Amino acid sequence: MSIATQAPQSAGDPGLPDTTKPVRKGKHPGRLGNRLFAGISTTAGIIILAVLAAVAVFLLIQAAPALQASADEIAGESITRDAGNLWSYIAPLLFGTVLSAVLAMIVAVPLSVGIALFIAQYAPSASPRRWPT
């Protein structure tokens, strides 16, 4: 037994109703709210990138003297006992950064999995009653 497939009929076929919607050309969807949200989102993204670039430039300018200094110039500025190279300054900062990132992940991953399970399992049954579409 074979199953025959039929090619889809075109929308212009008189045997079928025309269910195609006209496609809007342009970058943004038609509704005002969608266009407004797209504009705000794009603007916020550009502002965030500009602020990040400004912070990076500021930090590089402020760090230039320390990056260009010789070991003799920074020997008296030690925050650790054995300061002889750049790593002796970076190590405590790196440790603190990694520790805070690990602690954040320990809190964030179980919380996000719990929220995702709640949304997937419990919210669909309650959503039709609370949020009409």
CNS distance restraints for C-alpha pairs under 8 A (distance, minus, plus):
assign (resid   9 and name CA) (resid  13 and name CA) 6.63 0.50 0.50
assign (resid   9 and name CA) (resid  16 and name CA) 7.83 0.50 0.50
assign (resid  11 and name CA) (resid  16 and name CA) 6.78 0.50 0.50
assign (resid  11 and name CA) (resid  17 and name CA) 7.13 0.50 0.50
assign (resid  11 and name CA) (resid  18 and name CA) 5.25 0.50 0.50
assign (resid  11 and name CA) (resid  19 and name CA) 7.21 0.50 0.50
assign (resid  11 and name CA) (resid  20 and name CA) 7.05 0.50 0.50
assign (resid  12 and name CA) (resid  16 and name CA) 7.72 0.50 0.50
assign (resid  12 and name CA) (resid  18 and name CA) 6.81 0.50 0.50
assign (resid  13 and name CA) (resid  17 and name CA) 7.92 0.50 0.50
assign (resid  24 and name CA) (resid  29 and name CA) 7.51 0.50 0.50
assign (resid  24 and name CA) (resid  30 and name CA) 7.54 0.50 0.50
assign (resid  28 and name CA) (resid  34 and name CA) 7.43 0.50 0.50
assign (resid  28 and name CA) (resid  35 and name CA) 5.84 0.50 0.50
assign (resid  28 and name CA) (resid  38 and name CA) 7.37 0.50 0.50
assign (resid  29 and name CA) (resid  34 and name CA) 6.19 0.50 0.50
assign (resid  29 and name CA) (resid  35 and name CA) 6.34 0.50 0.50
assign (resid  30 and name CA) (resid  34 and name CA) 7.15 0.50 0.50
assign (resid  30 and name CA) (resid  35 and name CA) 7.11 0.50 0.50
assign (resid  31 and name CA) (resid  35 and name CA) 6.33 0.50 0.50
assign (resid  32 and name CA) (resid  36 and name CA) 5.99 0.50 0.50
assign (resid  33 and name CA) (resid  37 and name CA) 6.02 0.50 0.50
assign (resid  34 and name CA) (resid  38 and name CA) 6.06 0.50 0.50
assign (resid  35 and name CA) (resid  39 and name CA) 6.15 0.50 0.50
assign (resid  36 and name CA) (resid  40 and name CA) 6.16 0.50 0.50
assign (resid  37 and name CA) (resid  41 and name CA) 5.95 0.50 0.50
assign (resid  38 and name CA) (resid  42 and name CA) 6.08 0.50 0.50
assign (resid  39 and name CA) (resid  43 and name CA) 6.09 0.50 0.50
assign (resid  40 and name CA) (resid  44 and name CA) 6.02 0.50 0.50
assign (resid  41 and name CA) (resid  45 and name CA) 6.13 0.50 0.50
assign (resid  42 and name CA) (resid  46 and name CA) 6.27 0.50 0.50
assign (resid  43 and name CA) (resid  47 and name CA) 6.17 0.50 0.50
assign (resid  44 and name CA) (resid  48 and name CA) 6.12 0.50 0.50
assign (resid  45 and name CA) (resid  49 and name CA) 6.25 0.50 0.50
assign (resid  46 and name CA) (resid  50 and name CA) 6.16 0.50 0.50
assign (resid  47 and name CA) (resid  51 and name CA) 6.14 0.50 0.50
assign (resid  48 and name CA) (resid  52 and name CA) 6.15 0.50 0.50
assign (resid  49 and name CA) (resid  53 and name CA) 6.13 0.50 0.50
assign (resid  50 and name CA) (resid  54 and name CA) 6.16 0.50 0.50
assign (resid  51 and name CA) (resid  55 and name CA) 6.15 0.50 0.50
assign (resid  52 and name CA) (resid  56 and name CA) 6.18 0.50 0.50
assign (resid  53 and name CA) (resid  57 and name CA) 6.22 0.50 0.50
assign (resid  54 and name CA) (resid  58 and name CA) 6.09 0.50 0.50
assign (resid  55 and name CA) (resid  59 and name CA) 6.08 0.50 0.50
assign (resid  56 and name CA) (resid  60 and name CA) 6.16 0.50 0.50
assign (resid  57 and name CA) (resid  61 and name CA) 6.17 0.50 0.50
assign (resid  58 and name CA) (resid  62 and name CA) 6.15 0.50 0.50
assign (resid  59 and name CA) (resid  63 and name CA) 5.91 0.50 0.50
assign (resid  60 and name CA) (resid  64 and name CA) 5.93 0.50 0.50
assign (resid  63 and name CA) (resid  67 and name CA) 6.13 0.50 0.50
assign (resid  64 and name CA) (resid  68 and name CA) 6.10 0.50 0.50
assign (resid  65 and name CA) (resid  69 and name CA) 5.98 0.50 0.50
assign (resid  66 and name CA) (resid  74 and name CA) 7.92 0.50 0.50
assign (resid  69 and name CA) (resid  73 and name CA) 6.09 0.50 0.50
assign (resid  69 and name CA) (resid  74 and name CA) 6.85 0.50 0.50
assign (resid  70 and name CA) (resid  74 and name CA) 6.71 0.50 0.50
assign (resid  71 and name CA) (resid  75 and name CA) 5.94 0.50 0.50
assign (resid  71 and name CA) (resid  84 and name CA) 6.53 0.50 0.50
assign (resid  71 and name CA) (resid  85 and name CA) 6.60 0.50 0.50
assign (resid  72 and name CA) (resid  76 and name CA) 7.87 0.50 0.50
assign (resid  74 and name CA) (resid  78 and name CA) 7.01 0.50 0.50
assign (resid  75 and name CA) (resid  83 and name CA) 6.44 0.50 0.50
assign (resid  75 and name CA) (resid  84 and name CA) 6.74 0.50 0.50
assign (resid  78 and name CA) (resid  82 and name CA) 7.92 0.50 0.50
assign (resid  78 and name CA) (resid  83 and name CA) 5.73 0.50 0.50
assign (resid  78 and name CA) (resid  89 and name CA) 7.58 0.50 0.50
assign (resid  79 and name CA) (resid  83 and name CA) 7.68 0.50 0.50
assign (resid  79 and name CA) (resid  89 and name CA) 7.13 0.50 0.50
assign (resid  80 and name CA) (resid  88 and name CA) 6.98 0.50 0.50
assign (resid  80 and name CA) (resid  89 and name CA) 7.53 0.50 0.50
assign (resid  82 and name CA) (resid  88 and name CA) 7.23 0.50 0.50
assign (resid  83 and name CA) (resid  88 and name CA) 5.54 0.50 0.50
assign (resid  83 and name CA) (resid  89 and name CA) 7.43 0.50 0.50
assign (resid  84 and name CA) (resid  88 and name CA) 6.91 0.50 0.50
assign (resid  85 and name CA) (resid  89 and name CA) 7.56 0.50 0.50
assign (resid  86 and name CA) (resid  90 and name CA) 6.39 0.50 0.50
assign (resid  87 and name CA) (resid  91 and name CA) 5.66 0.50 0.50
assign (resid  88 and name CA) (resid  92 and name CA) 7.68 0.50 0.50
assign (resid  89 and name CA) (resid  93 and name CA) 7.40 0.50 0.50
assign (resid  90 and name CA) (resid  94 and name CA) 5.89 0.50 0.50
assign (resid  91 and name CA) (resid  95 and name CA) 6.02 0.50 0.50
assign (resid  92 and name CA) (resid  96 and name CA) 6.19 0.50 0.50
assign (resid  93 and name CA) (resid  97 and name CA) 6.17 0.50 0.50
assign (resid  94 and name CA) (resid  98 and name CA) 6.13 0.50 0.50
assign (resid  95 and name CA) (resid  99 and name CA) 5.99 0.50 0.50
assign (resid  96 and name CA) (resid 100 and name CA) 6.08 0.50 0.50
assign (resid  97 and name CA) (resid 101 and name CA) 6.19 0.50 0.50
assign (resid  98 and name CA) (resid 102 and name CA) 6.14 0.50 0.50
assign (resid  99 and name CA) (resid 103 and name CA) 6.19 0.50 0.50
assign (resid 100 and name CA) (resid 104 and name CA) 6.06 0.50 0.50
assign (resid 101 and name CA) (resid 105 and name CA) 6.21 0.50 0.50
assign (resid 102 and name CA) (resid 106 and name CA) 6.18 0.50 0.50
assign (resid 103 and name CA) (resid 107 and name CA) 6.43 0.50 0.50
assign (resid 104 and name CA) (resid 108 and name CA) 5.88 0.50 0.50
assign (resid 105 and name CA) (resid 109 and name CA) 5.62 0.50 0.50
assign (resid 106 and name CA) (resid 110 and name CA) 7.11 0.50 0.50
assign (resid 107 and name CA) (resid 111 and name CA) 6.43 0.50 0.50
assign (resid 108 and name CA) (resid 112 and name CA) 5.93 0.50 0.50
assign (resid 109 and name CA) (resid 113 and name CA) 6.12 0.50 0.50
assign (resid 110 and name CA) (resid 114 and name CA) 6.04 0.50 0.50
assign (resid 111 and name CA) (resid 115 and name CA) 6.21 0.50 0.50
assign (resid 112 and name CA) (resid 116 and name CA) 6.08 0.50 0.50
assign (resid 113 and name CA) (resid 117 and name CA) 6.12 0.50 0.50
assign (resid 114 and name CA) (resid 118 and name CA) 6.13 0.50 0.50
assign (resid 115 and name CA) (resid 119 and name CA) 6.17 0.50 0.50
assign (resid 116 and name CA) (resid 120 and name CA) 6.05 0.50 0.50
assign (resid 117 and name CA) (resid 121 and name CA) 5.82 0.50 0.50
assign (resid 117 and name CA) (resid 122 and name CA) 7.92 0.50 0.50
assign (resid 118 and name CA) (resid 122 and name CA) 5.35 0.50 0.50
assign (resid 118 and name CA) (resid 123 and name CA) 6.51 0.50 0.50
assign (resid 119 and name CA) (resid 123 and name CA) 4.79 0.50 0.50
assign (resid 119 and name CA) (resid 124 and name CA) 7.02 0.50 0.50
assign (resid 120 and name CA) (resid 124 and name CA) 6.73 0.50 0.50
assign (resid 121 and name CA) (resid 125 and name CA) 7.89 0.50 0.50
assign (resid 122 and name CA) (resid 126 and name CA) 6.86 0.50 0.50
assign (resid 123 and name CA) (resid 127 and name CA) 5.74 0.50 0.50
assign (resid 124 and name CA) (resid 128 and name CA) 7.40 0.50 0.50
assign (resid 126 and name CA) (resid 130 and name CA) 6.66 0.50 0.50
assign (resid 127 and name CA) (resid 131 and name CA) 5.67 0.50 0.50
assign (resid 128 and name CA) (resid 132 and name CA) 6.04 0.50 0.50
assign (resid 128 and name CA) (resid 133 and name CA) 7.97 0.50 0.50
